[in-house]
Amino acid sequence: MSTPQRYILVALPSSIARSHHTDDAFDIISRTLSSASSEALTHSFPIPDFKIGTLDALVQQADELAKLDANVEGAIHKVSDVLRSLVPGQEGQHKLINEKPVSHYLRSFSWNKSRYRSDLPISQLLSILTREVTSLDADIKTASTSYQTTKANLLTVQRKTTGNLTTRSLAPLLSRSDVLTNSEYLETLFIVVPKNLAKEFIKTYETLSPMVVPRSATKLHEDEEYVLYNVVVFKKFAHEFISKARANKYTPREFTWTTDAAAVDEREQREVEAAEKRSFNEVLQLARTGYGELVAAWTHVKALRVFVESVLRYGLPLDFVSVVVECKAGDKTSKKCKAALDENYGYLGGNAFGRDRKGKIKDDIAEGVHGLSIAGGHEDYTAYCYFEFEVA
């Protein structure tokens, strides 16, 4: 089972460096985070300059991006579940983007301008990403459902050869002499009886319905749990005999004799096995590809969120630097990084909230703003652009 990797996306104004140069600002952020934890690996996360509309539009887009973010995350979890069910314990080998680990993609992230043109309005990019994610999610769900149906069919067919006498095919067990054919009035019924009820069946089967041929019950086969008998009855009372047999906890089995019945069963099993294999390969390939495309789309959604939030926080002209941080040790590392960022850049929140000497929001006030972002979302408030997430 693959272990989720935690990441942090941070954007800060270039003014944190005296030179106001983005390279210098990046170096400062890297030193801040590495001093907080040697496990934190900081990488540049370049974001294009997108078309900016009105302030109201940006606030609305921030809310829409937050919703899309959650939807993509949900789709990624679902495709992860599909991979886990297909290749339990090995799903991590298939969680790749362009045949490389997710960590490699995030470390070297570059906006895909051919797929998501950066000269388009943010609203259009939102629509493109939404359609793409919705389509991928639906395709994977359809393929997975189809595979589960094919797999269930295979299990049903396999029970014909590996199950007990109540489910397995009778064709390999019976011969021509076990079945009465070409009779206008008589019919052969096949009854599976639990072994502990076999003696009772032999004593009473002739009374289960009228017109049962006396002494016609013959033991044909048995396994660890059941015994298979055939019984000859008049066709007129076959339905009543079957109904009474069920009431007595016996299992009637339908069987029509044909010379190639066993061969038909074998051919059916081969066909269903081949269909299951094809369906497995198709859904595995789709889930593998879909996972990579969904995580890539999610990263682009995150990039848009960073851009919009940074514009709302830091204003114009655009002058901020964004980084992605790998938290090797998981939650402990991310907490250390967050504390270091609060200590060094908490002042960016201005005087909107009461703060201590280090610029950290005081605890009593922090409770009141818990769950708020600058665009009215549901992340905890920070004095700077900050997103924390895990890739499953």
C-alpha positions in Angstrom: 0.0 0.0 0.0 1.4 3.4 -1.0 1.9 6.0 1.7 0.4 9.5 1.1 3.0 12.2 0.6 2.4 15.6 2.2 3.1 18.9 0.3 2.9 22.6 1.1 2.3 25.3 -1.5 3.4 28.8 -0.4 3.4 32.1 -2.2 5.1 35.2 -0.7 5.7 38.7 -2.1 9.1 39.2 -3.6 9.4 42.2 -1.2 10.6 39.8 1.5 14.0 40.2 -0.2 15.6 43.6 -0.1 16.3 43.3 -3.8 12.7 42.5 -4.5 14.1 39.8 -6.9 12.2 36.5 -7.1 15.4 34.4 -7.0 16.5 36.1 -3.8 13.0 35.7 -2.3 13.1 32.0 -3.2 16.5 31.6 -1.4 15.1 33.3 1.7 12.1 31.0 1.8 14.3 28.0 1.3 16.6 29.0 4.2 13.6 29.6 6.4 12.1 26.2 5.8 15.3 24.3 5.9 16.2 25.8 9.2 12.8 24.7 10.5 13.3 21.1 9.3 16.1 19.4 7.4 13.4 17.1 6.0 11.7 19.9 4.1 12.7 20.0 0.5 11.8 23.3 -1.2 11.4 23.6 -5.0 10.4 26.5 -7.3 6.7 26.4 -8.4 6.5 28.7 -11.3 3.0 30.1 -12.2 2.3 32.1 -15.4 0.7 35.6 -15.3 -2.9 35.0 -16.1 -5.5 37.5 -17.2 -7.0 39.3 -14.2 -10.5 40.5 -14.2 -12.4 42.4 -11.6 -12.0 42.0 -7.8 -15.5 40.5 -7.6 -14.6 38.0 -10.3 -11.4 37.0 -8.5 -13.3 36.4 -5.3 -15.9 34.2 -7.1 -13.1 32.3 -8.9 -11.4 31.6 -5.6 -14.6 30.0 -4.3 -15.1 28.0 -7.5 -11.5 26.8 -7.5 -11.8 25.7 -3.9 -14.8 23.6 -4.8 -13.1 22.2 -7.9 -10.0 21.4 -5.7 -12.2 19.3 -3.4 -13.8 17.5 -6.4 -10.5 16.6 -8.0 -9.2 15.3 -4.7 -12.3 13.1 -4.4 -11.8 11.8 -7.9 -8.1 11.0 -7.1 -9.1 9.1 -4.0 -11.6 7.1 -6.0 -9.1 6.1 -8.7 -6.7 5.2 -6.0 -9.3 2.8 -4.6 -9.7 1.3 -8.0 -6.0 0.7 -8.3 -5.9 -0.7 -4.8 -8.7 -3.2 -5.6 -7.0 -4.2 -8.9 -3.4 -4.6 -7.6 -3.5 -4.7 -3.8 -0.2 -3.8 -2.3 1.2 -2.8 -5.6 -0.9 0.2 -6.5 2.1 2.6 -5.8 3.8 1.2 -8.9 1.0 2.6 -11.1 0.7 6.0 -9.5 2.8 7.9 -12.0 2.6 11.0 -14.2 4.2 10.6 -17.6 5.8 7.4 -16.2 7.5 9.3 -13.4 6.7 9.5 -9.7 4.3 12.3 -8.5 7.1 13.8 -6.5 9.2 14.3 -9.6 6.3 16.0 -11.4 5.8 18.5 -8.5 9.5 19.2 -8.1 9.8 20.1 -11.7 6.3 21.6 -12.3 5.8 23.7 -15.3 2.4 25.0 -16.4 1.1 22.9 -19.4 0.5 25.8 -21.8 -0.4 23.5 -24.7 -3.2 21.9 -22.7 -4.3 24.9 -20.6 -3.4 28.0 -22.5 -2.2 30.7 -20.1 -3.6 33.5 -22.3 -7.1 32.3 -21.6 -9.3 33.9 -18.9 -9.2 32.1 -15.6 -13.0 31.4 -15.9 -12.3 29.5 -19.2 -9.4 27.5 -17.6 -11.8 26.6 -14.8 -14.3 25.3 -17.3 -11.7 23.3 -19.2 -10.3 21.7 -16.0 -13.8 20.9 -14.7 -14.9 19.2 -17.9 -11.6 17.2 -18.0 -11.9 16.0 -14.4 -15.6 15.2 -14.7 -15.0 13.2 -17.9 -12.0 11.2 -16.4 -14.0 10.5 -13.3 -17.0 9.2 -15.2 -14.8 7.1 -17.6 -13.0 5.4 -14.8 -16.2 4.7 -12.9 -17.8 3.2 -16.0 -14.8 1.0 -16.7 -14.5 -0.1 -13.1 -18.2 -1.0 -12.9 -18.0 -3.0 -16.2 -15.0 -4.9 -14.8 -16.8 -5.7 -11.6 -19.6 -7.1 -13.6 -17.3 -9.2 -15.7 -15.5 -10.4 -12.6 -18.8 -11.4 -11.0 -19.6 -13.4 -14.2 -16.3 -15.2 -14.0 -16.9 -16.1 -10.4 -20.3 -17.5 -11.3 -18.8 -19.6 -14.1 -16.0 -20.8 -11.9 -18.4 -22.0 -9.3 -19.7 -24.4 -11.9 -16.4 -26.3 -11.6 -15.2 -25.4 -8.1 -18.4 -25.0 -6.1 -20.4 -27.7 -4.3 -23.2 -29.7 -5.8 -25.7 -26.8 -5.3 -23.9 -24.5 -7.7 -21.4 -26.5 -9.9 -22.3 -27.7 -13.4 -23.9 -31.1 -13.5 -22.8 -31.8 -17.1 -19.4 -33.4 -16.3 -21.0 -35.6 -13.5 -23.9 -37.1 -15.5 -24.2 -39.6 -18.3 -26.9 -40.3 -20.9 -28.3 -43.1 -18.8 -29.0 -40.8 -15.8 -31.6 -38.8 -17.7 -35.0 -40.1 -18.9 -35.7 -38.6 -22.3 -38.3 -38.9 -25.1 -41.1 -39.7 -22.6 -44.5 -38.1 -23.0 -45.5 -38.4 -19.3 -42.3 -38.9 -17.2 -39.5 -36.5 -16.3 -36.2 -36.8 -14.5 -35.6 -34.4 -11.7 -32.2 -33.8 -10.0 -32.2 -33.0 -6.3 -29.2 -32.0 -4.1 -29.6 -33.1 -0.5 -27.5 -32.2 2.5 -25.7 -35.3 3.7 -27.3 -35.1 7.1 -30.7 -35.3 5.4 -29.9 -38.1 2.9 -31.6 -40.9 4.9 -34.7 -38.8 5.5 -34.9 -38.0 1.8 -34.7 -41.7 0.8 -37.5 -42.4 3.2 -39.9 -39.6 2.2 -39.2 -38.6 -1.4 -42.0 -40.9 -2.8 -44.5 -38.9 -0.7 -43.4 -35.3 -1.6 -46.0 -35.3 -4.4 -48.4 -37.6 -6.1 -47.2 -39.9 -9.0 -43.5 -40.3 -8.0 -42.1 -43.4 -9.6 -41.3 -45.8 -6.7 -37.7 -46.6 -6.0 -36.6 -44.3 -8.8 -34.2 -42.2 -6.6 -30.6 -43.0 -7.5 -27.5 -41.6 -5.9 -25.3 -40.1 -8.7 -22.6 -38.1 -7.0 -21.5 -36.7 -3.6 -19.1 -34.1 -2.3 -18.1 -33.1 1.3 -21.5 -31.6 2.0 -24.1 -32.9 -0.4 -25.5 -35.9 -2.3 -27.0 -35.7 -5.8 -30.0 -37.8 -6.6 -32.2 -38.2 -9.6 -35.9 -38.9 -9.2 -38.5 -39.8 -11.9 -41.9 -38.2 -11.5 -44.9 -37.7 -13.8 -44.5 -34.3 -15.6 -47.9 -33.2 -14.3 -46.6 -33.2 -10.7 -43.0 -32.1 -11.3 -43.7 -28.5 -10.1 -45.3 -29.7 -6.9 -42.4 -32.1 -6.2 -39.8 -29.3 -6.7 -41.8 -27.0 -4.4 -42.0 -29.6 -1.6 -38.3 -30.4 -2.1 -37.3 -26.8 -1.5 -39.6 -26.7 1.6 -37.6 -29.7 3.0 -34.3 -27.9 2.5 -33.4 -29.9 -0.7 -32.0 -28.0 -3.7 -33.6 -28.9 -7.1 -31.2 -28.5 -10.0 -32.3 -27.8 -13.6 -30.5 -29.8 -16.2 -31.2 -30.6 -19.8 -29.2 -33.4 -21.4 -27.2 -32.6 -24.5 -24.2 -34.6 -25.9 -22.0 -31.5 -25.8 -23.1 -30.0 -22.4 -19.7 -30.4 -20.8 -17.9 -28.9 -23.8 -20.3 -25.9 -23.8 -19.5 -25.2 -20.1 -15.7 -25.4 -20.9 -16.1 -23.0 -23.8 -18.2 -20.6 -21.7 -15.5 -20.5 -19.0 -12.7 -19.8 -21.5 -14.7 -17.0 -23.1 -15.6 -15.4 -19.7 -11.9 -15.7 -18.5 -10.7 -14.0 -21.7 -13.3 -11.2 -21.2 -12.3 -10.7 -17.6 -8.6 -10.5 -18.5 -9.4 -7.9 -21.3 -11.6 -5.9 -18.9 -8.9 -6.0 -16.2 -6.2 -4.8 -18.5 -8.5 -2.0 -19.8 -9.5 -0.7 -16.4 -6.0 -0.9 -15.0 -4.6 1.1 -18.0 -7.4 3.6 -17.7 -7.0 4.0 -13.9 -3.2 4.3 -14.3 -3.5 6.9 -17.0 -6.4 8.6 -15.2 -4.6 8.9 -11.9 -1.7 10.7 -13.6 -3.9 13.0 -15.5 -6.1 13.8 -12.4 -3.1 14.6 -10.2 -1.7 16.8 -13.0 -5.0 18.6 -13.3 -5.2 18.9 -9.5 -1.7 20.5 -9.5 -2.9 23.1 -12.1 -6.0 23.8 -10.0 -3.6 24.4 -7.0 -1.5 26.7 -9.2 -4.6 28.7 -10.1 -5.6 28.9 -6.5 -2.1 30.2 -5.5 -2.3 32.8 -8.3 -5.8 34.1 -7.4 -5.1 34.1 -3.6 -1.8 35.9 -4.2 -3.4 38.6 -6.3 -6.1 39.1 -3.6 -3.6 39.2 -0.8 -0.6 41.1 -2.3 -2.4 43.1 -5.0 -0.9 44.5 -8.3 1.5 44.7 -9.9 2.1 40.9 -9.8 5.2 40.4 -7.7 5.3 37.2 -5.7 7.3 33.9 -5.6 5.7 30.5 -5.2 7.3 27.3 -3.9 6.3 23.7 -3.3 7.6 22.0 -0.2 8.0 18.2 0.2 7.5 17.2 3.8 9.4 14.0 4.0 8.5 13.2 7.6 4.8 14.0 7.1 2.7 16.0 9.5 5.5 16.8 12.0 7.6 18.4 9.2 4.7 20.5 7.9 3.9 21.8 11.4 7.5 22.9 11.8 7.4 24.6 8.4 4.1 26.3 9.2 5.5 27.6 12.5 8.6 29.0 10.8 6.5 30.7 8.2 4.2 32.2 10.8 7.2 33.5 12.8 8.9 35.1 9.8 6.0 36.3 7.7 3.1 36.7 10.1 3.5 40.4 9.7 2.0 40.2 6.2 -1.4 40.0 7.8 -1.1 43.6 8.9 -3.3 44.8 11.7 -6.5 43.0 10.7 -6.0 40.7 13.7 -4.4 41.0 17.1 -0.9 39.5 17.1 1.9 38.7 19.5 5.4 40.1 19.1 6.2 37.5 16.4 3.2 38.4 14.3 1.3 35.3 15.2 -2.5 35.6 15.6 -3.4 35.4 19.2 -5.1 32.2 20.3 -8.4 33.7 21.3 -8.7 35.6 18.0 -7.5 32.7 15.9 -10.5 30.6 17.2 -12.8 33.3 15.7 -11.2 33.2 12.3 -10.6 29.4 12.2 -11.9 28.1 8.9 -11.5 31.3 6.9 -9.4 32.1 3.9 -9.1 35.5 2.2 -11.7 34.4 -0.4 -14.2 33.0 2.1 -13.1 29.3 1.8 -12.6 26.8 4.6 -8.9 26.7 5.1 -7.4 28.1 8.3 -6.5 31.7 8.1 -2.9 32.5 7.3 -1.2 35.8 6.9 0.2 34.6 3.5 -0.8 32.3 0.7 -0.6 28.8 2.0 -2.0 25.4 0.9 -1.3 22.1 2.5 -2.3 18.8 0.8 -1.5 15.1 0.5 -1.3 13.0 -2.6 -2.6 9.5 -2.0 
